[in-house]
Structures are given as structure tokens and as C-alpha cells.
Amino acid sequence: MRKLTLHLNGDEVEQSPPAVFEVRRTSTGAPRIVLSVPDGQDNLLHCLAELLPPPFYVLYILHTPRGEGEAGRYQSTKLSLAELSYLLRRYSFFFSSDGRHDLWIHSPSSGRTLVWDRHNLLFAEGQPLDDVKETLVGLGFAESCVEPLGPHTHHYRPEFDGDAVSLLNELDWHRTQLRPEDEQ
């Protein structure tokens, strides 16, 4: 069960991307690693977060609510590695299988950020990125082109409504309005 399906030859098929990553540049010229999260890699964000020094901030962008709360940008207070690890393990299946949100993890002491978006793309930003590349290669990824999605459908699955409510009650979130770039 994935957060989106692709439209191929008139059929809707679950996205199952290859284990590849690509180094790109942001609009400021800074390096950024981009990859699609393959099947069976629900713990990938956790593995990459362990490369960053604590404390952490989590930004949960709820762009398509299903009754669990208001659409918005939910920012956590400072989290330890243990608190972040718990959150990522507890909600890993929800994060990987439902498209109602984007999830950001920021390490202010390193200036590095990880983003897992609604299109099942994972971004690693900030320098250095060599440890991210080494970890990805160690997990079986290869450096190659990350293909664009093409026509697709996002899934907001009712079976995760309980997890969505629980997540919003898990932390003391500070909610702000969505930005134009957050809108679905």
C-alpha cells in the first residue's frame, strides 16, 4: 500500500520506484539529494535522521485532512533522537502509505534538513551530504536519474485516520497556516 498510484496505459498501478538517488542543486545552488522511497524502505527516513545531530524539529504539513485536524503546518518543539526515533517508528506505515502530508526533519546544529513529501520523494539538504550518499549506497541504492512521476493519484486512506489523530495528539505542535507551496 503506497501513498500514490501511477496512471499507466489506462491502468492505475502502485508506485514501486527503483532504489536510486540523484544529486541536484537547489535554487540557491546548494546540493540536494533526491530519491523516491522504494517498497520495503519505510524506515529510510529514520536511518537518514540518525546521521544528523540532535536536537531535531519536525514539521508535519497536513495539506489534505480527513477530519483529524485543520490543514496547516504543525511544528514540534525540540526533540531528542530517542523522541524522534519513537515518532518515526510509531508512524512509519502511516508516513509511507498515506498522501495527506509532507514530513520535514531539521537539525539546527547542522543546518541539515530531510523532507519526505506527498509524492514519495525524499530530499536531503544541507552540507555535507557524503554520509547520506554512503548510507544510501549501503542500503542498496545507486546514483542514477530519479524519473519524474507522470500522471498519478494521491491516496488519503481512511484506515490511517486513527494514526492521523494520534499523531496530532502525540506532541505539543505549534500550528500555522499552509503556505501556497503546501497546497495540494
RODO-494163 format. One record per atom (N, C-alpha, C): y, x, z. Coordinates in steps of 0.1 Angstrom, whole numbers, plus 2048, in hexadecimal, padded with zeros to 3 digits. Layout:
YXZ/...
This chain:
7F4808800/800800800/80C809800/8158077F6/8218107F4/82D8077F5/83980E7F7/8458077F8/84B8027EA/8458077DF/8498027D2/83D8027C9/83E7FA7BE/8357FA7B3/83C7FD7A6/83580379D/83B806790/8377FB786/83F7F977C/83C7F0771/8387F9765/82B7F8762/825800757/81E7F774D/8227F7741/81B7EF736/8197E073B/8237DA741/8227CC745/81A7CA752/8157D5758/80E7D4765/8167DA770/8137D577C/81A7DB788/80F7E378F/8127F0790/8087F9797/80F8017A2/8078047AD/80D80B7B8/8118197B4/81C81D7B9/82082B7B6/8178357BD/81283E7B5/80A8497BB/80E8567B5/81985C7B9/81F8677B3/8178747B6/81887E7AD/81288A7AF/8198927BA/81289C7C0/8178A47CB/81F8B07C5/82B8AC7C0/8348B67BA/8428B57C1/8498C07C1/8578C07C6/8608C87BC/86D8C57BD/8768CB7B3/8828D07BB/8888DB7B8/8948E07BE/8A08DB7B5/8A98D47BA/8B48CF7B3/8C18D37BA/8CC8CF7B5/8D98D27BB/8E08C57BE/8E78C57C9/8EF8B97CD/8FC8BA7C5/9058B07C6/9118B07BF/91B8BB7C3/9188C17CF/9208CC7D4/91A8DA7D0/90E8D97C9/9078E57C5/8FD8EB7CF/8FC8E47DA/8F28E97E4/8E48E57E0/8DA8EE7E3/8CD8EB7DF/8C78DF7E7/8BE8D87E0/8B78CC7E6/8A98CC7E1/89F8CA7E9/8928C87E5/88F8B97E4/8898B57D8/8868A77D6/8778A57D3/87189B7D9/8638987D5/86088A7D8/8568847D1/8518777D4/8468797DD/8448707E7/83A8717F1/82D86B7EC/8238747EA/81686F7E4/80E8677EF/8048607EA/7FB8597F3/7F58637FD/7F285F809/7EC867813/7F5871819/802870817/80C87A81D/816872826/81186882D/81A861836/820869841/81A874844/81F87D84F/828888849/82B88883C/832893836/84089583C/84788A83F/85488B845/853891853/84988E85A/847894867/8458A3866/83C8A785C/83A8B685A/8478BD857/84F8B784F/85C8BE84B/8668BE856/8668B385E/86F8B2869/86C8BD874/85F8C1875/85B8CB87F/8618D987B/8668DA86F/86C8E786A/87B8E8870/8808DD874/88E8DD878/8908DE887/89A8E588B/89C8E689A/8A28D98A0/89E8D58AB/8A48C98B2/8B18CD8B8/8B98C38BC/8B68B58BC/8B88AF8AE/8B48A28AD/8B489B8A0/8BC88E8A1/8C188A896/8C687C895/8BF87588A/8BB86988C/8B5861882/8BF85687D/8BF855870/8C784A86A/8BD841863/8BC835867/8B482B861/8BD82185A/8BC82184D/8C4819844/8BC80C840/8C0801847/8B97F5844/8C17ED839/8BD7EE82D/8C47E8822/8BF7DB81E/8B27D7822/8AC7CB81E/8A57C582A/8AC7BF833/8A57BA83F/89D7AD83C/8937AB844/88A79F843/88B797850/896797857/898790863/897798870/8957A586F/8937AE87A/8A17B2880/8AB7B1878/8B87B587D/8C27B4871/8CE7B8873/8D87B8869/8D77C5860/8DA7C3853/8DA7CF84A/8E57D8850/8E27E584F/8EC7EF854/8E67FD855/8EE80685A/8EA81485C/8E881586B/8DC818870/8D981987E/8D7828881/8E082D889/8DF83B88D/8DA83C89B/8D184589D/8CB8488AA/8D58518B2/8D28528BF/8D885C8C7/8D08698C5/8D38748CC/8CC8808CA/8BD87E8CE/8B48838C6/8A68828C9/8A08908CA/8968928D3/88F89E8D4/88489E8C9/87D8A98C7/8728AA8BE/8678A08C2/86489F8CF/85A8968D3/85E8888D0/86A8848D2/86F8768D0/86E8738C1/87387D8B9/87287B8AA/86487A8A5/85B8838AA/84D8838A6/8478758AA/8498708B5/8448638B9/8488588AF/8558588AC/85B84E8A3/85484F895/85385B890/84D85D883/83E859883/83785D88D/82985988E/82784A88F/82E844899/82D83689C/83082D890/83A831887/83E82987C/83B82E86F/83283886E/82F83F861/82A835856/82182C85A/81C82384F/82781984B/830815854/83B80C850/845814847/84882084B/851828843/84C82B835/83F82D834/839830826/83682481E/835818824/83080C81D/83A80181B/846802820/84F7F881F/85D7FD81A/8637F6811/86F7FB80A/87C7F580F/87C7F081B/8897E9820/8937F4825/88F800825/89880A82D/898818826/8A182082A/8A182E828/8A1835836/89C841837/89B848843/8A0856842/8AA85984A/8B086784A/8AD86D858/8AA87A857/8A9883864/8B288E862/8BB89086C/8C589B86B/8C38A4877/8C48B1875/8C48BB87F/8D28C287F/8DA8BE888/8E88C3888/8E98D288A/8E08D8892/8E18E6895/8DE8EE888/8D68E987F/8D28F0873/8DA8EB867/8E08DF868/8E78D985D/8DE8D4852/8D18D2855/8C78CE84B/8C48BF84D/8C18B8842/8BE8AA842/8B28A783A/8AA89E83E/89E899837/8A188A834/89F885828/8A1877825/89487281D/88F867822/88486081B/88A853817/88C85180A/893845805/88983A801/89082E7FD/8888227F9/8808247EC/88482F7E5/87C8327D8/87183B7DA/86D83E7E7/8628467EB/8658557E7/8728587E6/8768667E4/87A86C7F1/8768797F3/87A8807FF/88388C7FB/88E88D802/8988987FF/8998A180B/8998AE809/89C8B8813/8A98BF80F/8B38BE818/8C08C4815/8C48CD820/8CD8D781C/8D18E1826/8CA8EE823/8CF8F9829/8C9905826/8C490C833/8B9913833/8B1917828/8A790C825/8A190C819/897903815/88990A812/889917814/87C91E811/87191981A/873916826/86991182F/86390482B/86C8FB825/8688EE820/85F8F1814/8638FA80B/85B8FD7FF/84D902803/84D90B80D/840911811/837906817/83D8FD81F/8358F3825/8308E981B/8388E6811/8338DD806/8288E37FF/8298F07FB/81E8F77F4/8128F77FD/8138FA80A/8088FA813/8018EC814/8088E2811/8038D4811/7FD8D0803/7FD8D97FA/7F88D67ED/8028D27E2/80F8D37E5/8198D07DB/81B8DB7D2/81F8D87C6/8238E37BC/8328E07B8/8388EB7B4/8468E97AF/8468E57A1/84B8DA79E/84B8D4790/8568C9790/8578C3785/8608B8783/85C8AB78A/8658A5791/863898797/86888E78D/85E886788/86187D77D/869871783/87286B77B/87985F77F/870853780/873849788/86A83E78A/86983577E/873831778/87382776D/873819774/87080F76D/870801773/86680077F/86B7FA789/8637F9795/8687ED79E/85F7E97A8/8627DF7B1/8617E47BF/86B7E17C8/86A7E57D6/8627DA7DE/85B7DE7E8/8537D57F0/8587D57FE/85B7C9803/8607C6811/8557BE817/84B7C481E/83F7BE821/8407B782F/83C7AA82E/83C7A283B/8337A8846/8297AE842/8207B484D/8277BF855/8327C4850/83A7CE858/8467C985F/8487BC85F/8537B6866/8537B9875/8477B987B/8467BD889/84A7CB88C/8467D4883/84A7E2884/8597E4883/85F7DC879/86D7DD877/8757D9884/8707CE88A/8777C9896/8757D48A1/8697D98A3/8667E38AD/86E7EF8AB/86F7F489F/87780089C/8867FE8A1/88C7F289E/89A7F08A2/89B7EF8B1/8907EC8B8/8917EB8C6/88C7F88CD/8878018C5/88280E8CA/88C8178D0/8988188C9/8A28218CD/8B081A8D0/8B98218D5/8C681C8D7/8CF81F8CB/8CD8178C1/8D48198B4/8E38168B4/8EB81E8AD/8F881A8AA/8F981589C/8FC80889A/8FC80288D/90A802886/90B80687A/917804872/9137FD865/91D7F985E/91B7F2851/9157FB847/90E7F483D/9097FC832/914801829/91280C823/91B81281A/91780D80C/92080D802/91D8097F4/9108107EF/90E81D7F2/9038247ED/8F681F7F3/8F78187FF/8EB814806/8E6806800/8EE7FF7F9/8EA7F27F5/8DF7F27EB/8D67E97ED/8CA7E87E4/8CE7E27D7/
